[in-house]
Amino acid sequence: MRPINEAHLMEPGLAVVEVACDDRTAFAVQELLAGRWATAQADRTTREPGEPGVRLRCYLDVRQGLRS
């Protein structure tokens, strides 16, 4: 997975969340985050050779506050 750089977090209130687990859990976490904040969702996970499980990265805009 590519490194997170300053362009991903140019303004206060932007966040990058990366989870490392299995596919099902990764997408469940993403869905939970998307239900609360504006989220740029990923459509696939990545697998790092030699590392267990998969990774999924999503970008959040937490400036909008929590959705109910």
C-alpha positions, 0 to 999 in steps of 0.5 A, spaced: 500 500 500 502 506 498 504 511 503 500 516 506 502 523 504 500 530 506 495 531 500 491 526 503 490 530 510 491 537 507 485 540 511 483 539 519 478 534 519 480 530 514 483 523 516 485 516 513 484 510 516 487 503 514 485 497 517 488 490 517 484 484 518 480 479 513 476 482 507 469 481 511 471 485 517 475 490 513 468 492 509 464 492 515 469 497 518 468 501 512 461 501 512 460 503 519 465 509 518 461 511 512 455 511 516 458 516 520 462 520 516 463 522 509 467 517 506 471 515 500 470 508 500 475 503 497 472 497 493 477 492 494 482 490 499 490 489 498 494 484 500 502 485 502 506 479 501 509 476 507 503 479 511 497 476 514 490 478 512 489 484 508 489 492 508 483 497 506 484 504 507 479 509 507 479 517 507 474 520 512 471 528 512 470 528 520 468 536 519 461 534 518 459 531 524 456 524 526 450 522 522 445 519 526 
